[in-house]
Amino acid sequence: MTTRRTLIAGSLAAMLPLPATAQTQPSAVERFPLWPKAPPGGEGRSIADQWVKRSPTGGPDDIAWPHVGTPMLTVVRPARPNGAAVLICPGGGYARVAVGRTGGGIARDFAARGVTAFEMLYRLPHDGWAAGPDVALQDAQRAMRVIRAGAGTRWQVDPARVAATGFSAGGHVAARLAARAGTPVYDAVDAADRLSARPDVAGLFFPVITMFDDGVHAQSRRELLGDHADDPAWQRRYAAQIDLPADMPPTFVAANADDPVVPPRNAVLMWEALHAAKVPTELMIFERGGHGPPAAHKDGRPVPWQDLFVAWANDHGWAG
């Protein structure tokens, strides 16, 4: 059952304020559909976009989407692009997607660093798409290919410097994208689909990872797997830490020890699997912060969690 706490927690990634160090305003924001026509697998169904306000007192863009018929990308362009790009997969426990239309705080922080940021509104399994639990992976693969298709023309982006990040359930989307970028989950619709969907680096923040009982976020498993939530074979297939490929990109993982929603065990399981597979990886477990970025220090200084990811990703050839 979706509770007020899980809905609020799933919304955090899209509503974060800009850090004090990120003051440069983006030059432009655009929003467009991921697919040139109707997305795959909706034949015979009528799935309409539906959004709700996350808070009665929130702003007009403080919204989440319990139903998605038209997956979208919102692009926040930096004033001074450095050639790097990032796909941002928001959370919502697979019950909704917590993302607005005008670019959230994380996207704007990336843009302030010179990174072209792409926020993804992805489809949800409970709407009955033919791909079932793979429907968000379809959108994530398509998004990476669309970004690369426009690199150097539509956007000032280097196609060899495209990261994927995910928050909460969006961490599961990003982790599966990183691990299953080469797995065909839809038929090509245009020339963009000939391009690679593999991120060059990945960042997973307070992520949903496992579908097994040890550490599971029960809502995400239930929403993702539906009637198969208790099936061990389906749990194994959709546990993001299982069967990592040899070309898994370098992956940064972070969580808070006091997260009351998604157990930090998820982050540990992912790091253990990456380390065992000899994939470059780094794990940060912060003491406090709940289900969101780490809490500020007692003297008010913020924990530079995004700086840590960017610096590590730069070590692996991303934005620096």
N, C-alpha and C positions, 0 to 999 in steps of 0.2 A: 504494500500500500504506500502510495506517495504521501509523505508527511510534509508539514510546513518546513521542518528543519532541512529535509533533503532537497526541497525545492529552492530554498534560500541558498543552501550550500552549492547546489549545482549552478547557481547563477553567478557565483562570485567571480569567476574568471572573466566574465564579460563586463563587470561593473567596477573593476578596480580603478582607483584614481591614478593619475600620472605621478611618478616619483618626482621629487623636487629637482632632480638632475635633468629631467626631460622637459625642456621648455620650448624647443623648436617646434613650431606648428607645421603639420603636414601641408603640402601644397594643394592637394585635391583628394576627394573621396568619390569613388564610383561604385555602383552596384549592378550586377548583371546575372542572368541565369547561367548555371554551369553547363547545361545541355542545349544544343542548338534547337531541338524540338522537345517533345515530351521526354522525360527521363525514362530509362528502360524499366520494364516490368510492371507497368501500371495499367496494362491493357484490361479493359472490362471493369475498371474501378474509377470512381470519381473521388479524387483526393484533393481537397481544397486546403490552401494555406490557412492556418488559424494561429493567431497570437493572443497572448494575454498579458496584462500588466503584472509585473513581479511584485509591485507594492502600490497600494492606493495613493501614496504620496510621491511615488517615483516620477521621474521625468518622462517625456513622451517616447523616448527610445529605451526606457527601462522595461524591456519586454522579453518574453520567451515564447517558443513555438511548440505547442503540443502536437500539431499536425503540419507536415511539410509536403506540399505537392510540387513545389518548384524550388529545388535547391539553388542556392545563390552564393556568389562570392561578393564580399564587400572589400574593396581595395583602398587602403590608406597609403597614398603616395608620399614619400618624404620630400621635403623641400630641396634636399641635396642628396640624391640617391648614391649609395656606395656600391651598387651592383648586387647586393645580397637580397634575398626574398625569404619570407616565412609564411607558411600556411598555418593558421591558427584554428584548432578544432575545439570549440567550446564544450562545456559540460551540460548536465541536465539529467543524468541517470538513465539515459535512453528513453525517458518519459517525455522529454521536451528538449529543445535546444535553446540555451540561454544566450541569445545574441541579439543585438539591436540591428539597426539599418545604417548607422552612420559611423561605425568604427568605435570600438571600446577602448578603455584605458591601456590595455596591453598592446593593442595594435598601434595606438598613437605613440606609445613609448618606443616601440620598435622603429616607427617612422622617424621619431626624433633622433634616433641613432643612425639614420640613413638607410634603414632596411625597408623595402617595400612589403607591406603587410597585407595578407589576404585572409579575412575572416570567413569561415565557411558555415553556412546554414545547410545542414545535411538532413537526409530523410531518416525516418524512424521505422523500425520493424513492425510496430503495432498497427501501422496503417495498411498492412497487407500486401506490400510489394512482393513481386515474385522472387526476388533475391533473398527475402527473409532477413536473417541476421547479417548478411553480407551487403545490405543496401547502403549503409554508411561507408563501407569500404569502396563500393562502386563510386560514390561521390568523391571520396578522398583521392582515389586514383585519377579520376577525371580532373579534379582540381589541380593536381600536380602537373598533369599534361597540358592543361589550359595555360597555367603559369609559364611553362617552358615554351609553349607555342607562341606566346606574346613577348618572350624575352628578346630584348634588343630592338623591338619594333613598337609594340604597344606599351611596354614598360621598360625602364632602364634597369634590366635585370640580367645577370649572368646565369644561363641555364645550368651551370655546374655549381651554383651556390644557392640552392633552394633548400631550406630547412622545413621540417614539420614539427609543430608543437601541439600538445594536447593537455587539457585540464579536466580532472575528474573523469567522467565517462568519455570525454573527448581525448583523454590520455589513452584510453583503450582503442579509440579510432586511430589515433596517431601511431600507436604501437603496432597495430595490425597493418596499417599502411606501410610502415617501415619493414615489417617482416614479410608481407604478402604483396609487395609492389609488383612482383613479377608473375603473380597468380592471376590468370584471366578470370574476371568476374562479370564482364559484359562484352558484347560485340562492339567492335569499332564503329563509330558513327561519322568520323571525319579524319582529316590528316593529323590532327592533334593526338589522336589515339595511337599513332605510331611511335610517339615519344615515351621516354621512360617515366614511370610514376615513382621511382625510388627517391626518397629524400636524401640529400647529401649529409645531413645530420639531423638528429631528432632530440626533442626535449619533452619529457613526460613529467607533469607536475600534479602532485597529490592524485596519481592516476588510479583508475580502475584497471586492473590487469588480469587477475585470476577469475576463473569460473568455478574452481573447486571450492570446497567448503572452507579450507584453510585460508582465511583472509577475505572471503568473498564479500562484495557489496551486493546484498541480496536483491535490492531493487534493480540494479543494472542487469544482473543475471536473469531475473524474471522478465524484464522488459525486452531484453535481447533475444532470449531463447524461448520465451513463451511456454508452450506445452512441453517443450523438451528441456526445461530448466533443470530437472532432476536426472536427466539421462547422462551417464558418465561419458559416453562417446561424444555427445554434443558439448559437454563441459570441456573435454580435452581439445576438441576442434577449435573452440573459441577462447581458450585461455591464451592470452597474448604472450606468455612466457614459454610456450611449448614450441619445439621444433623451429628454432631460430635459424635462418639460412646463413650460408657462408658470407653472403654479401650484405648482411644486416649493417646499416649505417651506424657510425658512432652515436651513442645514445646517452643523454644526461637524464638522471632520474632524481626527483626531489619530493619530499613529503614532510609532514609535521608529526612528531611523536604523539601529540594529543588530538589527532584528527578523530572526531567522534562519528564521522559518516563513513568514509572509505578508510579501512584499516591501513596503517602504514606498512603492514605486512605485504601489501601489493607491490610497493616500491622495492622492498627488499627482495621479493621473489623475482622481480624483473631484473634487478642488478645481478642477482646470483646466476640467473640464466644467461645474461649477457657475458658475465665474467667467465662462466664455464665454456661458452662458445668462442671465447677469445675475441669478443667484440670490444673495441675501445668504449669505456663507460666510466661514469662517475656518479656516485650516490651521495645526496645530501639529505640527512634527517635532522630537521630543526626541532628544537625543544618545544616551542609553542607556536600557535597560529591556527589551530583548528583545521577546518576544511577550507583552506585558502592559503595565500602567501604567509610566510613566517611573520610572527608578531614583532613589532618594534622592540628595541631594547628599552630597559626601564628609564633611561635618560631621554627617550623619544627618538633616538637615531633609528632609521629603518634598516632592516637587514637587506643587503643588496642582492637579493636572490636572482634578479634578472641580469645583473652585472656578472654574477658567477656563471650563469649559463652562457652568456655572450662570450665571455673570456675563454671558457672551455671550448665552445664551438669554434672560436677563432683559432684555437690551437689545432683544430682539425680542418682548417682551410675555408671557414664559412665567411663571416662578415669582415674580418680584418685583412 
